[in-house]
Amino acid sequence: MDKDNLSAVLHAKGDLRLVLLKMHSVGICGSDVHYWQHGRIGDFVLQKPMVLGHEAAGRVVQVGSSVTHLKPGDRVAIEPGVPREMDEFFKSGHYNLSPTVLFCATPPDDGNLSRYYKHNANFCYKLPDTLTFEEGALIEPLSVGIHACRRAGVTLGSSVLICGAGPIGLVSLLVAKAMGASQVVISDLSAERLAKAKELGADFLLPVKREDVPQEMARRVEGMLGGQPQISIECTGVESSIQTAIYATRSGGVVVLVGLGEEMTRAPLLNAAIREVDIRGVFRYCNTWPTAIAMLASKHINVKPLVTHRFMLEQAVEAFDTARQGLGIKVMLKCDKNDQKP
């Protein structure tokens, strides 16, 4: 692709702030699978063909005339949410909440599961030589964990319940421990995922059955910890799990809702209200990539064990079917035929 043509097509003349990337590693997120299977998530409805993928890292091929912090050959992690305007949310540092934000693989915006992809240079972060492309791609889900733990107020000595040991629950576990949580209980239906959580540092494992009663699950959490957790991070979106998180949390504590479930969900709000349990939402993330890179580079967090399956881009259908079946933890697609290393 000719750089001058790229400038004419994508930005104002003389002020090109885009980079062209050769994609290397792209993880499959549950939202990608949901769009593939259902064509919509909530109010985001597919109206035309859309490229999937938003957990990504690649190598810079070309840079725009105004880009100074990147050069061809740099390896970068891509933050997929880019504000389109300097609105009140942008000004306050909460650009993830801007109603006009561009977000990869969310209608109508294409994702980056492709050979080449162009992106705003300000949202491409250079990777240290010690980090792999796959670690760069995993910064996206890791950022959800960072944002969730920040919203929850995890700090030294915190006791934490994490509901769900899927990719987001596991990165929330990694971040909570890195931020100083002293005890973390994590729950899931899957024994395999709970085993992975134990490998990654969970202090207590809580197996769940679909017929379990939320109040009883809350009592089991209290028994494991010797008291109620100060913080619960709900990563499933399942109604009974949300109820468990509220019942389990200590009075004056915090419940953070990360998982996305049904639009209308029954929850024991009176119980939360009279015990002053704060319920906080999480929508993606903001201002997390530098923190994530620092945490990975310092070896305070290791996300490599999360990748359980790898496929070439040509095997995308097989890769998506693997993710749909819930096999393993994180499925990674390799987009560069000439470089299949992690």
SULCOR-V944730 format. One record per run of one state. SS is the DSSP state (alpha for helix, beta for strand, coil for the rest). FROM is the first residue (numbers start at 1). TO is the last residue. Records with the same first field share a line. If there is no record, write none. Layout:
SS: FROM-TO, FROM-TO
//
This chain:
coil: 1-2, 11-17, 28-29, 39-39, 42-43, 46-54, 64-74, 79-80, 83-87, 92-94, 98-101, 104-105, 107-108, 110-115, 127-132, 138-138, 153-158, 164-166, 179-182, 189-190, 200-203, 208-213, 226-230, 235-238, 249-253, 258-268, 275-277, 282-288, 298-303, 325-329, 335-342
alpha: 3-10, 30-38, 88-91, 95-97, 121-123, 133-137, 139-152, 167-178, 191-199, 214-225, 239-248, 269-274, 289-297, 304-306, 313-324
beta: 18-27, 40-41, 44-45, 55-63, 75-78, 81-82, 102-103, 106-106, 109-109, 116-120, 124-126, 159-163, 183-188, 204-207, 231-234, 254-257, 278-281, 307-312, 330-334
//
